[in-house]
Amino acid sequence: MIDSRTAPYAALVLRVTLGALFLAHASLKLFVFTPAGTAKFLGSLGFPPELAYLIMTVEVLSGVALILGVWTRYAALAGIPILLGAIFSVHGAAGFFFSNPKGGWEFPAFWAIALAAQALLGDGAYALRPSRDVQAAGGQLSGAHSR
C-alpha cells in the first residue's frame, strides 16, 4: 500500500538526493580530474575521449533537472546508461563491494536502480515542472499511486 500523503515527499527526497549526487560526480570530473583528464581516462579505456564531455554534460543537466523537478523521469533515465557504462568499463572487474581497490560495482548499481525507481515514481512534491499526469489529476497522485 502506498501512503499517498507521504509518497510525494519520499519522491522529492530521492529526486533531490540523486540530483545532488550527479552534481557532485560531475564536479569531481570538472574540478578535480579536469575535463581533459577525464577525456584522457576514457581514452585509456578504449572509449572516444570526446565521450567525457557528453557524460559530464548529462551529469550536470540531469543533476539540475532532478533537483528542480524538471523532466524528472527523463533526467533519471538519462543517467542510467552512464552508470551502467561505469559498471561494465571500470567497476565491474573490481568485484561487488565499492570499498574494494578501484571500487566495485555496488554503488553504481544501487544508484542506477534508484534512478529507475525515480523514473517510475515521477516528480514528487515541489517539482517546478510537474508531469502532465499529476497536473491532470489536480495535483493528486494518479494511477498506481492511488491504489
C-alpha positions in Angstrom: 0.0 0.0 0.0 1.4 3.4 -1.0 0.8 6.2 1.5 -0.4 8.9 -0.8 0.1 11.6 1.9 3.9 10.9 2.2 4.8 9.4 -1.2 5.3 12.8 -2.9 7.8 13.8 -0.2 9.6 10.5 -0.5 9.9 11.0 -4.2 11.2 14.6 -3.5 13.9 13.3 -1.1 15.0 10.7 -3.6 14.9 13.2 -6.5 17.0 15.9 -4.8 19.5 13.3 -3.4 20.0 11.8 -6.9 20.4 15.2 -8.4 23.0 16.2 -5.8 24.9 13.0 -6.4 25.1 13.8 -10.1 26.3 17.3 -9.5 28.9 16.0 -7.0 30.1 13.4 -9.5 30.2 16.0 -12.4 32.1 18.4 -10.1 34.7 15.8 -9.4 35.3 15.4 -13.2 35.2 19.1 -13.9 37.3 20.5 -11.0 39.5 17.6 -9.7 40.2 15.3 -12.6 39.5 18.2 -15.1 37.7 17.7 -18.4 40.9 16.9 -20.2 41.9 14.4 -17.6 38.5 12.7 -17.7 38.7 12.6 -21.5 42.2 11.0 -21.3 41.0 8.4 -18.8 38.1 7.4 -21.0 40.5 7.2 -23.9 42.7 4.9 -21.9 39.7 2.6 -21.5 39.2 2.4 -25.3 36.4 4.9 -25.5 36.4 8.0 -27.7 37.9 10.8 -25.4 35.1 13.1 -26.5 32.6 10.9 -24.7 33.8 12.5 -21.5 32.2 15.8 -22.4 28.9 14.2 -23.2 29.0 12.3 -19.8 29.8 15.5 -17.9 27.0 17.4 -19.7 24.5 14.7 -18.9 25.5 14.6 -15.3 25.2 18.3 -14.9 21.9 18.7 -16.8 20.4 15.6 -15.1 21.5 16.8 -11.7 20.0 20.2 -12.1 16.8 18.8 -13.6 16.3 16.3 -10.8 16.9 18.9 -8.1 14.5 21.3 -9.7 11.9 18.7 -10.6 12.0 19.5 -14.4 11.6 16.5 -16.7 12.3 14.2 -13.8 11.6 10.9 -15.5 13.8 11.8 -18.5 16.6 13.1 -16.3 16.6 9.9 -14.2 16.6 7.7 -17.3 19.4 9.7 -18.9 21.7 8.9 -16.0 21.3 5.1 -16.1 23.4 4.4 -19.2 26.3 6.4 -17.6 26.2 4.3 -14.5 25.9 1.1 -16.4 28.9 2.2 -18.5 30.9 2.8 -15.3 30.0 -0.7 -14.1 30.9 -2.5 -17.3 34.0 -0.5 -18.1 35.6 0.3 -14.7 34.0 -1.0 -11.6 32.8 -4.5 -12.7 36.2 -6.1 -12.7 36.8 -4.8 -9.1 34.2 -7.0 -7.6 30.9 -6.2 -5.9 31.9 -4.1 -2.9 32.7 -0.4 -3.5 35.3 -0.5 -0.8 37.4 -2.8 -3.0 40.5 -1.4 -4.7 39.3 0.6 -7.8 35.8 0.5 -6.3 33.4 -2.3 -7.0 30.0 -2.1 -8.8 27.9 -2.0 -5.6 27.4 1.8 -5.5 26.9 2.5 -9.2 24.4 -0.4 -9.4 22.4 0.9 -6.5 22.5 4.4 -8.0 21.2 3.1 -11.3 18.4 1.2 -9.6 17.5 4.3 -7.5 17.3 6.3 -10.8 15.0 3.7 -12.3 12.8 3.9 -9.1 12.7 7.7 -9.5 11.7 7.4 -13.2 8.8 5.1 -12.1 7.8 7.4 -9.2 7.8 10.6 -11.1 8.3 14.2 -9.8 7.3 14.1 -6.2 6.5 17.3 -4.3 7.7 20.8 -5.2 8.6 20.0 -8.8 9.0 23.1 -10.9 7.5 21.3 -13.9 5.2 18.5 -12.7 4.4 15.7 -15.1 1.2 16.0 -17.1 -0.4 13.1 -15.3 -0.1 14.8 -12.0 -1.4 18.1 -13.3 -4.4 16.3 -14.9 -5.2 14.7 -11.6 -5.4 18.1 -10.0 -2.0 17.7 -8.2 -3.1 14.3 -6.7 -1.3 11.1 -7.3 -2.8 9.1 -10.1 -2.6 5.6 -11.5 -0.7 3.0 -9.4 0.0 5.7 -6.7 -3.6 6.0 -5.7 -4.2 2.3 -5.0 
